[in-house]
Amino acid sequence: MDANDLRLATLLAQASGADSIFRGAMKEQLLNWKDEHVDAQVSSYYRKIYSLLTGEVLRVEGNRNITDRALSTSDVPIASSLDWKRAFGLFFWYGSKFETPFEEVFRNFEAE
């Protein structure tokens, strides 16, 4: 809200306990950007946020199979630069479903 990005603020407000329909819509947006070759114009920060909203916490997949280098994008790591507690927090809040037991989330986190 402070940055006057009302669309993003609305999406973030819905992120807590997001259902599969919401996550699917966010994934579709990322795929649309990629298919239309505009993801190179979208900030890596926005790509990370949208990826988190899909439930993906490891990386945002780039668009590397393009001959025009101006349109290609590389993968963007999401949690790799974070300490384990913050990385687990992302995995817990965004990478797992609301009803998943804590023990299962932790086992899945350790497996990644």
Secondary structure, 3 states (H helix, E strand, C coil): CCCCCHHHHHHHHHCCCCCHHHHHHHHHHHHHHHHCCCHHHCCHHHHHHHHHHHCCCCEECCECCCCCCCCCECCEECCCCCCHHHHHHHHHHCCCCCCCCHHHHHHHHHHC
